[in-house]
Amino acid sequence: MRAAVAAVLALASAVSLTSCSTEEDGEDLGENTGFPAYVVSSPLETTNAASLDGASTNAELISGRVYPAVYTPGPNGQMIPNTDLATAQLLPGAKRKVLYDIAPEAAFSDGHAVTCDDFYLAVAAGKLDGVFGAQLPWTDQVESVQCRPGAKRFQLTLVEGAGSRWRQLFGPGEILPAHAIAQRAGVGEEDLVPLLDAALPGAGGSGAAATGTTEISDAAVPDALREVARVWRDGFRLSEFDEGLQLAYGPYRVDSVGEHGEVRLVRNEHYNGAPAEEPTLVVWPPSVDTHALAAQAHVVAADITRTDGSFIDRDNPGNRYEIHPEVGYLTETLLLGEGGVFATPEDRDAFNACVDQKDVAAESSRVSGVEVPAVAMHVLNPTDPDAVHVADVSDVHLGTDEALAGRLKGKTVRIGYMGPDPRKAAMVGSIRRSCEPAGVTVEDVSETTGQLGDLVGVAPGGEDRVDAVLKAVDPAAEYSAVAPGQRGWRALQAAEAGEWRRVRAIPLASQPRVFATDREMGNVNVYTGLAGIGWNMDRWRIG
């Protein structure tokens, strides 16, 4: 353990946590240093985790306690019911149904009740993903929504055979204030549900839209709904902070955004649950000068997987931090475009044939100081008990095959990610080297983009600037058709085989995570999923 920690910190010289002046410790970071600081590993661009921007930047890190999920993912793999928001019940049948009862007192920070309109809008965004710019794979399971405008009870009907991962529906950062979005788009609140019904096939003004089995044409979407989609997609960007839209139903709400990109969270007085322990927390992006921040603020937690962790002096007897190196739950994956060089599954499979996952994992381990395994599995985390069965299907895709990769000889593959990130740069460097013998050129375009919206053939209207995006994904959320322990390992094998037939993504390795936490802070539970160590930040007790 100590060796791993030493490797994490070896890239920068250790310094003391105390300082006499900001002149010695970088620029003055301003008034937000007066509050407890939490440094995350991804850019703070939006609180809408369901948008392509949010999925690209892991918005769950901040939105997890602003817009909590119906079931909160916990550090031991459990799905914790969030009864402060809603209760859910799975009803049996060939087509399973999920009945939701929204808590009577659940409300947004403006006092407006949380209703089924908010949930229905999330489903519509996923179904009309080209219009909304959404990344909600689980909506493929939904056949219909029964929602009366303003109701506290609603029902989803799922497509036949689906629903074994029903607790993953409506994840963190995915349920947004529909009333505020409609108002900003110039749509009457009472008109939103009928507008969604009309845009989704099978609706007849009844509030029950059949959305799962019919191909939906983006061209048929009316202008009013396109404006709703624009507000949903763009209105939650933190660089253009709009307090009229940034309404929360979780224990924290976004109060303001600072000049260094930091986000001030304050206790949500309308939260239908136990008040947050700390009235104010400030979340800082990885671009912050951590030396200056540590000198000027009380840094209570930091994800130093990507952020400079050299502000921690492990040799100082007064060192206040505990280091947590972890093999993470998420799988680092190449999400592939479906056009250009990757126009066919055969083209995408040929690219996989020149990717050496074991070398990619070794490079990630070398830079992070955390030994992570190579992964070829889509639908499960490799530590899952059923993974041994699925490995029979997935692991044949490990390693390289120069003859198969030769299909792409003379082609160039552009890989983007959210940078700068030396570890991911090393991973892409590994792919570049292993593809060279097959005549495939790999370019690191992270200085240009790491956005899913720029993938070739994926986002209509996008700029097609990248062929693959390297990011960490949650197997349970990204591949939602099956569930471990509920449908058997043969079904899991079939699902994995299906992913390798389509080759929309290439798993590479488990994600390494390294957290630093103040030893005096209570209620800290290390979690390596999408919401990170801040999954329960409202329970932190700061000494």
Secondary structure as UniProt FT lines:
FT   HELIX           2..9
FT   TURN            10..11
FT   TURN            22..25
FT   HELIX           31..34
FT   STRAND          37..39
FT   TURN            49..50
FT   HELIX           52..56
FT   TURN            57..59
FT   HELIX           60..63
FT   TURN            64..66
FT   STRAND          71..73
FT   TURN            75..76
FT   STRAND          79..81
FT   TURN            83..85
FT   STRAND          86..91
FT   STRAND          97..102
FT   TURN            104..105
FT   TURN            109..110
FT   HELIX           116..127
FT   HELIX           129..132
FT   HELIX           137..141
FT   STRAND          142..146
FT   TURN            149..150
FT   STRAND          153..158
FT   TURN            160..161
FT   TURN            164..165
FT   HELIX           166..168
FT   TURN            172..173
FT   HELIX           178..184
FT   TURN            185..186
FT   HELIX           189..191
FT   HELIX           192..199
FT   TURN            201..202
FT   STRAND          208..210
FT   HELIX           218..220
FT   HELIX           223..234
FT   TURN            235..236
FT   HELIX           238..240
FT   TURN            243..245
FT   STRAND          252..257
FT   TURN            259..260
FT   STRAND          263..267
FT   TURN            269..270
FT   STRAND          280..284
FT   TURN            286..287
FT   HELIX           290..296
FT   STRAND          299..303
FT   TURN            304..306
FT   TURN            310..311
FT   TURN            314..315
FT   TURN            317..318
FT   STRAND          321..336
FT   HELIX           340..342
FT   HELIX           345..352
FT   TURN            353..354
FT   HELIX           357..368
FT   TURN            382..383
FT   TURN            385..386
FT   HELIX           387..394
FT   HELIX           395..397
FT   HELIX           402..405
FT   HELIX           406..408
FT   TURN            409..410
FT   STRAND          412..416
FT   HELIX           422..435
FT   HELIX           436..438
FT   STRAND          441..444
FT   TURN            446..448
FT   HELIX           452..454
FT   TURN            456..458
FT   TURN            460..461
FT   STRAND          468..473
FT   HELIX           475..478
FT   TURN            480..481
FT   TURN            484..486
FT   HELIX           489..502
FT   STRAND          505..518
FT   TURN            519..520
FT   TURN            530..531
FT   HELIX           532..539
//
